[in-house]
Amino acid sequence: MAPPRALTEFVAEATEIIETLSRDVLILDQQRGHEPDPDRLNAIFRAAHSLKGLAGMFGVEGLAHLAHRAEDVLDGLRLGKLPLDDGLLDALLEALDVFQAQLADLSLGEARDATRLAAEDLEARLTTLATGGARDEEDVLDQAGIDPAVRAVFTEYEEHRLRENVKKGVAVWKVRAVFALDDFDQKLSQVTGRLKPLGEVVSTLPSSQPGDDASIAFDLVFASGRPQADIDAAVDALAQVAPLTSKRVARPITRERESSISGPALRALPHPSGDSSETEPPPSSNSGLRMGATGEASLRSLTQTVRVDISRLDGLMNSIGELLLIRSNIDRLAEAARNLTPGAAALPKLWGQELQRETRALERKLDELQKGVLDVRMVPLGQVFDKLARLMRRLVRESGKECDFDVSGGDVELDKLIVEELSDPLMHLLRNALDHGIERPELRQAQGKLGRGRIRLRARQQGNHVSIEVGDDGAGMDEARIRQVAVQRGLVSADDTDDMERRELLNLVFLPGFSTRTDVSELSGRGVGLDVVKTNLQRLSGLIDIDSRKGVGTSFVLTLPLTLAIIRALMVQVSGRTYAIPLNAVLEIVSVKTDELKTIERKEVIEVRGQTLPFVRLARVFELPEVPRAQHFVVIVGLAQQRLGLAVDELAGQLDIVTKPLSGRLRSVPCISGATELGDRRAVLVVDVGQLMEELLRQKAVS
C-alpha cells in the first residue's frame, strides 16, 4: 500500500477519472436505441483502463480488480460483442458508485464489509456480462469484396468498426495521401480533420505503396455515405480517393433500427415498464447496499484538490514578481527616510509622489493577485450535477415512476468549497421532487398530463451571484394542507395563517418540524425537512425561494454568491460600531428623512421609486442603542426577488475583506456570517444579508 501522501494524490487523480467516466456513461445512456458513438465508447474504455492502471500502481487491488472487470465489459461493448441495454448500463453506473465507496473507505482508512461485498457481487455480474454476450455474426466483409490482405492488418476493433459500417450499407474508401517528411504529422491531421465531418476514419495505415525518400505515404480507410465528389472536395489536392469495397451490402434491419423505427428513443432516465424481459432491475440483494454506501451518503468530493491550468499559475507568478519589484522600491524609500539626519529637512515632495505612485501600483497588483486566486478556486457545477444525474437515474428506476431529468448550466463556475457544500441540499430537493412532486403515470394521465414527469436542474450566473433552480411538473403544493399541518404541529396559530400572503404560506415548509408526509418512503420522509436545506444555504450566505402551483408543479430557486473567500464590502457605522455588508448584495444607497417613513401592519416601510420596501434599523437588529436622527442612510440590499432597506448611521467606504468564520459562542450570533480584520487590526463583523432577510420573513410569517 502506498504511503499516506501518495494515497491522497491517488484519491484526487482517481476521483477525476471517475467524474469523467460518469459524464460519458450518462451521455452513453442517452444513446440507447441508437448505435453508440464509437469515440465516446473508446473514451470510456480508456478511462476505465487508466483507472485500473492507476489503482494497480498504488497498490489498491480491490479497485483495480473491479476496474479490470468493467474494462472487459467496455471492450466487448466497443467491439460489438455486447448490446447497449439497461442491464449493462446499470452495471456500469453501479460500478461508479462502488468506485466512490472504495475511495471513501481508502480516505477514511477503513475497509467496510458493505463496500467489499458490493465489489465482489458487482465483479461477478460484470464477468457474466463480459463472457456471456458474444454473438455470432455473418461476416459481411467478404460480401463487400474487401481484400483479405487489407483486413489482415486491422486490429480487432478496426475490423469491428469496418464491419459495422458495411452492415449499414455505407461505402468504404481508401484515401491515399503522400506528405513531405518535415510536416507529415500536421498534414495528416489536416486530412483527418476534413474527413471526420463526412464519416468515420476507421484506420490510418502506412501505405503499401510508399513515396520517395523525401516523403511518406498513408492509406486512410474511410467509411462514408456521402458521394465521392464530396469526399474529393474535402481533401482537395491533399489526397486521392478510391473505393475499397467492390460492392455495397444491402442494409439490414438491425436491433438499433428496429428500436428507432418502432418508437421514440428511450429517455435519459428510463423506467422499465411492460415486458420485463428486456430490462431487469438491479438485484434486490444489492439495492439496499447501494443505498447505504452511496445513495444516503454525501455526494461531496473526497478530495479538496482543484486542477489548475498552468496559464493561470503563470499569471499569478507574474503578479507576484511585480509585487516584489514594488516592495523593493518601497524598501528603498523607507531606507532613505531612515538615513535622514536629525534636524534635516522633511522628505522631499518628490519622494511623497513616488511613494504614492508605488502605493497605487501595489493596489493594482494586489487586485490582480486577488482575482487570480479566486479564479483558481472556481470549479464548474457540473462536478456535482453529474453525480446527481447518476443518482436520479437510479432513484427513478427504483421509484416505479416515469420521469425525465433535465440538467443545464453545468459549466457555470462557483467556488470549490461552495460547490461541495451544495451537493447535499440539492440531493434533498431532488429526492423531494421525485417523491412528493412527480405522480404515478396513471394519475398524471388521468389529470391530462403526459405520463412521464419532468424534473429540472438549471444553473445560471447573474452578476456576482449564481441562481440554481430545482423544479418539477408534479402535483405542486396544497396551500390548504400546508396551513392545516402548520397549525396542527403548533408551528403557527390559525389566526396567523388567515392573514398570510401566499408566499408567506409556502415558506412555512421551511420551518423546523414541518412535514405533510405521514409515512416513511425510501426517498424522503425521514424527519429531515427543508429547514435543513435552508440552514445549509444560510451558512453559504445563500437564499432559497419557492414557487408552487397545485397540479402544476414546484420550483425552488437557490441564490448564492460566487465565492466566500475574498469579497468587496461596504463598511457602515451603526451606534458607534463598524459592520461590513457584502457589496454583491447592495443594490443602491438612498437618503430618507424620518418623516418620510410609513407604517404598514406595525412595520416600518419606505418607498423607493414607487416600490414599497421593508425598513429595518440595523441598530435594533443587533440590539444596540439608537441615536435619534432626522435623516437616515438606507442601504438597499437584495437577493433573488427580495428587497430590504437597512438603516445605518454613517457610510465608511468600500474594502476588500477576507471573511473568517466565528467560533465559540459567537458562532450562533444571528445575521452574522463571520468577521474580518481591518488595516488598523480592528475586528469587524460581516452582516449575513441572506439570513437577515430570511429571519425578517419568518418573523412576519409568525407574527
N, C-alpha and C positions, 0 to 999 in steps of 0.2 A: 504493500500500500504506500502511496506517495506521502511525503511529509505534509503537515497542515497547510503551509503556504501554497504548495503545488496543488493541493486539493481545492483551495479557494479559486485558483486560476482555472482548474478543470471545471468546477461548477459554473463559473462565468462563461467559459467557452461552450460547454455543453448546453447551457440554457439558451444561448444564442442560436445554436444549431436547432434545438427543439422548437424555438419560436419560428424559425424559418420553415421547418417541417410542417408546423401547424398551419401556417398561412397557405402553403402549397397543397396540403392534403384537403383543406377546406375548399380550395378552388377546384381540386380534382373531384370533390363531392358534387359540385355543381355541374360537372360534365357527364354525370351518369346518363345513360340513354344515348350518348354520342361517343364517337371514337375519342379516347383520351388524347390530349396534346402530348406528343412524344417528347418535346423539350421539357414540359412540366414533369413528366414521368422520370426522365433522366435526372432532372434536378433533385427530385425527391430521393431517387436511388442513391445519388452521390452524397446527399446529406446524411442518409442512414449509414452509408459506408464510412463517412467521415466520423460520425458519432461512434461507430464500432471501433475504428482505429484509435480515436482519442481515448475511449474508455479502456481499451487494451493497453495503451501506452502508460496510463496512470494506474493500472492495476485494479480497475473497478470491474471485476469479472462478471458480476451479475448483470450489469447494464450492457456490457459488451456482448454477452450471450444473447440477450433479448434483441439488441440492435442487429445482430447477425441473422436471427430468425426473421426479423422484419425486412432485412435486406434481401433474403431469399424470396420472400413473397413479392417484393417490389420488382425483383429481377424477372420472376415469372410473369408479372403483370406487363412489364415493358416489352417482354418477348412474345406477348400474345398468348401465353400458355394459361393464363388465369383471367377470368372475366371480372370486370369492374362492377361488382354488385354490393349490396348492403352488407353482407357478411364480411367481405374483405375490408370495406371502408370502416365498419365498426371495429374490426380488429386493429387496424392502423391507428384509429383515433384513440382506442383504449391503450395502445402501446405508448402514445404520447403522455397519457395520464400516468401510466406506470413509470415511465422515464422520470417524470417530475417527482413522483413519490420516492423513487430511488435516490434522486438528487437531494430531496429533502432529508431523507434518512442520513445521507452522507454528510450533509451540512450540520445536522444535529449530533452526529457521532453515535447513532444508534441504528440497529437493524430490526425493524418491526416485522413481526410474523405476517401481518396482513399484507405488507408490500412483497415479501418473499413468496407467499402463496399466490398472490396475483401474478407475479412474474412467471412462476412455474406454470400456472394454468394457461397464461397467455402464450408462453413459448410452445406449449403442446398444441394449442389451437393454430398458431402460425405455422408450425411444422406440418400439421394436417393440410392446411391450405396450400402450402408450397409444394407438397408431394402428391396431393390428390387432385390437382387441377389440370394435368396435362391432357391435351385434346388432339386427336388425330385429325390432320388437315390434308386435304387434297393439294398436292404440290402444283400450284398454278404457274410457277416459274417455267416449268417445261412447256406448258401450253402457250405461254407468251413467247417462246422461242429465244429465251435468254441463254447465251453461250455458257455451258457448264464451266468452262475455263475462267470466265469472268466471275461466276458465283464462287469459285474456289477461293478467291482472295478476300471474300467478305467475312466479317465477323458474324457471329450468330445473331447479334442484334441488327446489324445492317441487312442481313438476309431477311430477317423478320419484317423490317420496315419496307423492304423492296416487295416482299410478298403481299403485305397489306395494301400497298398502292396498286399493285397489279390486280388484286381482288376487287378493288373499287373501279376497275376499268380505266385507270389513269395511265397515260403514256409515260414511258421511261426513256430518258435521253442521255446520251453521252456528250458531255461538254468538254472539249479538249482546249486547254489553254497553255500557251508557252510564254514564259517570262524570263527576263534577264536575271542573273543570279544576285545582283545587287539590291533589287527591290521586289523579289518574287513574293515575299510574305505580304507586303502591302497590296500588291496587285491581286493576289489570290483572295485576300479578304474582301477586296472591292468586288470581284466577280461573285463571290458567295453572297455578299450583301445585296447585290442586284437580283440574284436568283430567288432568294428566300421569299419575297412577297408573291412570287408566282407559283410556288410549290414547295417541295421538300428536297433538300440536298441530302441524299441517302448516304453517300460515301464520297470521300476525296482520296484518290489513289495516284501514286506516281504512274505516269503514262507508260504503256508498253512500247511506245514509240518516242523515246527521249529526244530532246532537242540537241543542238550542237554543244560544244564545250563551254560556251559562254551563256547557256540558257538551261532551263529546267522545265519539264512539261508535266501537266497534271490532267487526269481524267476525272471529271466530276460526274457521278451518277445522280441524275436529277429527275424527279417524278413530278409531273405537272399535267393538269387537264387543259392548259392553255394551248393555243395553236403555236406552231413552230415560229411563225412570224413574230409573235410577241416575245418569245424567248430570244430570238436573234436580235431583236431591237434592244432588249435589256442588256445583253452582254456586249452589244455593238461590235467593235473590232477587237475586243479583248480575247475572244474565244470563238470556236467553231462548234456548232450544234449538229448532232446526228442521232437518229433513232437507235436505241439499244434493244428494244423489243421488236420482233418481226411482225407481231400481230397483237391486237388487243383482246383481252378476255372479257366476255360479257359480264357486267357487274351483277353479282348475285344479291339476293335479299338476305343480308346478314342480320344477326341479332340486333345490332345497333340500328339498322334501318327499320326493322320491324317496330322497334320502340318509338322511333321518331315519326313513323307513318301512322301508327295506331293511336297516338295521342300526344299531348304535350310532354315535354321533358320533365323529369322529376325535379322537384324543388330542392333548394339548398338544404332544407330541414324537413325531410320527408317523414311520414309516419306510416308504417305498413298497415294496409287495410285490405280486406277482401281475402284473396288467396294468400295464405301464409307460407306456401311452399317456395315462393321466390325469395322471401326475406325472412330470416329467422332472427328473433330478438336475442340479445345477449343472454347467455345462460344465467338463470336466477341465482346460482351459487356465487356468481361474480358481481352481480349488480350492487349488492349491499356493500361489498368491499370497496368497489369503486366510489360509491357514495361516501364511505368513511375516509378513504385515502385521498380522494381528490375533490369530490363534489362538495363536501362540507368544509373542507379545508380552505384556507385563504388562497386567493389567486395571486397574491403578491409574489414578486420575483424573489428567487432565492439569493440573488446577488445584488449588491448596490453598484456594481460596475457599470460604467457608461462608456460605450465605444465612441471615440472622438476622432474625427477626420484630422489628419496631420496638418492640413492647411489652417484649421482653427488654432492649433497649438502654435503654429508659426506666427500667426497674428498676435497671440499672447506674448510670445517671446520677443517680438519686435517692440511691443508696448513696454515690456519690462526693460529692454535695452535702452529705450529713450528715457524712461524714468530714471535709470542710473545716470544718464548724462545730466538730467535736470538736478539730481541730487548732488552731483559733483559741482555744478555751478552754485547751488545754494551753499554747499560747504565752503566754497571759495569766498563767497560774500561774507559768511559768518566768520571765517578766519581773518579776513581783512578787518572786520569790526572788532574782533578781539585784540588785534595788534595795534589799535589806536592808543596813543599815549595819553595819560591823564591830562585833562585840560585842553586836549586838541579839539578842533572844530568838529561839529556834528558831521555825521555821514553825508557825503556829497549827495546832492539831489539825483545825480546820475545813478548812484548805487540804488536808491529807492526805486527808480524807474526800472532798473534791471531786475531787482528783486520782484517787483510787481509783474514783470514780463514772465519770469520763471514760474511764478505762482499760477498765472493763467495757463501756461504750458502744462504745469503739473495737474491742474484741474482737468484739462482736456485729455491727457493721457490716462488719468485715473478713471475718467468716464469711459474711455475705450476699453480699459482693462476690465472694468465692471461689466460692460456689455459682453465682452468676450467670455468672461467666466460664466455669466448667465447663459450664454449661448451653448456652452459645452454641457450644461446641466439639462438642457432641453432634450426630451425624447418624444417620439410620436405616440399618440394614444393607441395606435394600432397594437402596441405591445400588450395592452390589456384587452383590447377589443377582440383580438384573435383568440385569446383564451376564453373569453365569454362566448364567442361564437361556437367554439368546440363544446363548451358546457351546455349551451342551449340546444344544440343538435341532439345531444343525448337525452336531455330532460324532456324535449318534445316527444321523442320516440317512446319514452317511458311513461308519459302522461296519458297516452291514449287520445290526445288531441291532434288536430292537424293545424300546423302553423308555419308561416314563413318568418324568417328573421332577417331583417334588412339592416345593414350596417353601412354607415358612411362617415367620412371625416376622420378616418384613422390616421391620416397624415398630419392632422393638427397637433402641434407640439405643446407640451407642458413641462414644468419642472419634474425631474425624475421622481422626487420624493412625493409630489402631489399625485402623479400617475399611480404610484404604488399604493397610496392611501385610498385611491378611488376604487380599486378593484372590488373590495367588499361591499361598499354601498351600492355600486352598480349591479353586482350579482344579486343582492337582496331585492332591488327594484325589478330586475328581470324575472326573478322567481315569482314575485307577487303578480307581475303582469300575466305570466302563464297560468298561475294557479287561481288567482282571484278574477283576472280580467277575461282571458280567452275562454269562450264557451265550447261545449262539445259540438261537433259538426252538425248533428241533427237539430240541436237547439238553435244554432246560428241560421240554418236553412229555414226553420220554422219562423224566424224573425225577419226573413227576407234578406239575410246576409249571405255572402259566399261561405261555403263550408270551411274553407281554410282561413284561419285567422292570420293576423299580421302583427308582429312586434317590431318596433324600430328602435335603433340606437344611432343617434346622429350627434356629431360634434361640429362646431364652427367657432372661429375666432372672431371676437367683437372687441376691437381695440385692445385694451390691456386685460381683457377677460376672455375666458372660453366658456361657451354655452354648450351643455350636453343635454340632449333630450332622450328620455326613455318613455316611449308611448306604445299604445296598443289600440286596436279597434274592437275591443271586447265589450263587456257588459257595462262598463262605467260604474260610477259610484252613486249609490242611492242616498240622497241627502236626508230623506226622512229616516232611513236606517241609521245614518251617522248620528243624527240628533238623538234618536232613541238610545243607542248604545252609550253615547257620551253621558247622557242623563242617568242611565241605569248603573253605570260604573262610577258615578259620583264625580266625574271629571268637570262637569259644569251643571248649573241648575237649569230647570226647564224655562224659567223666566229669562235667563241669559240667552238661551238659544233663540227665543222668539224675536229678539232684536238684532240677531246676527245677519250680516250680509252673506251672500252665497259663498264668497271666497273665504270668509272667516269660518264658515261652517265646514268647508272642505279641509281647512287647516287643522281642524280638531283631530284628524287622523295622525298628526304628528305628536299628540300628547302621550306621555308615558302610560302604558297600560291599555291603550286603545286597540281593540281588535273586534271586527264584526264576525270573525270566524269562531264557530263553536266546536269544530272538530279539528284534529291534527292531521295534516296531509304530509306526503313525502317531500313536497316542495316548500311549504311555508306553514304558518300557523303553529309555530313552536314557542310562542310567547315573546319572540323578539320582534318588536314593532318598528314602525317607521321613525319613531323617536330616536332610535339608534343611528339610523341613516342621517337624520338631521344633525345629531350631535357630532358625528364624524365629519360632516361637511363644515360645521361651525369651527372645528379645530383647524380647518384649512382656510378659514376666512371666506367660506363659501355660503351660498344661499340656495335653497330649494323652493321651487314654486310648483303649484299643482293646478291642473285644469281637468275637469271630468264632466262628461255628459252621460246620463243614464241611457244605456242602449247604444251609445256611440263609441265610447272609449275613454281612456285616461291618458294624460300626459304629465310627466314630471320633468321640469327643466332645472338643471343644476348650473349655477353661475359661479365660476372660480377664477381667482387671479392666475396670471401666467406663472408667477413664482412667489415664494415667500422668503427668499434668501435676502436679496437687496432690493429695497423699494424706495421710491421717492415719496416723501411725506410732507404734508402741510403742518407746520408747527403752530399751535394755538395756545393762548393763555386763558385759563379758567380759574377764577378765585385765587390768583397768585401762583398757580401751578401750571406747568407746561405739559401738553399732551401732543402726540403725533397722530394725525389722521392720514391713512394711506391715500395718496393723491389719485390713484386709479379709481377710487370710489367717489371723488369730488367732481361734481358737475359744474358748479359755479359758486360764487360768493356774492351775497347781497347784503345791503344795509336796510334794517327795518326799524322804524320808530315804535316805541312801546304802545302808543295809542292806535297803531295800525293792526295790532294783534286782535284776533277774533276768537271766540269760544264756541265750539260745537260739541254738544254732548259732554260738557265739562272738560273738554280737551282743547288746548290752545292750537290755533292753526294760523297760517299766513297764506296770502295769495301772491303768487308769482306768475305774472303774465296770464292771468285768468285761471290758473291751476291752484287748487287748494291743497296745501301740504301740511302735515303734522309739524308743529313747532315744539322742539324738545330743548329744554335748557340743560346743557351738559353738566352744569354745577349740581342740578338736582339728581341727575343720573348717578353721580358719584358722591352724593350726599355731602356737598361742600357748601360753605356759607355763601350766600348770594349778595352781590352789591347792587342796589337799585340803579337802573340805567334808563336814560331816556331814549337810547338808541342801541341796537344790538347788531353785531356782526353775525350773519347767518350763513353757515356752510351748508349748501345743498348737496347732499350725498345720495347716491342711488346705486342699486344693484338689481339686475333684471328689470322688472316693471315697477319696483317700489322706489318711492322718493321720500326724503325726510329733510327737514331743516334743523340743523344743530346750532344752537345759540352759544357763542363764545364771547369772551371779553376782548381779546386782542388777537391779531394775526402776527406771527413771528417769522414768516418766511418759509422757504422750502429747503429740505435737506434730503440727501440720500442716506438712508439708515439701514442698519443690519438688525433685524428683529431676532431677539433671543427669547426662548420660552421661559416662562416663570416657573419657579419651583416652590415646594413647601406650601405654606398657607396661601401664598399669592396665586397659586395655580387655579384656585377656584373663584377668583375675583371675576364677576360677570362683566361682559362687554369689553374685556381687555384681552388682546391676543398675545401680548408679550411686552418686552421692554427693549429699549435701545440706549446707547450711551452717546452723549454729545461730545463736541470737541473739548469742552471745559470739564469733562469727566462727570457731568451730571447724568443721572439715570432718568429716563423719561418713559412713561407708559404709552403703549400703542393702542389706540381705540380699534376694537373689532366692530366694524360697521355692519357686517352681516348679522352678527349675534345681537347687536343693538336693535336692528330692525325687527328681527325675529322676536326679541323679548318684548318690544312695544306692541307688536301684532298679537302676541299671546296675551298680554295684559288687556288688550282691547277685547279679545275674544271671551275672556272670563270675567270681565268687569261688569 
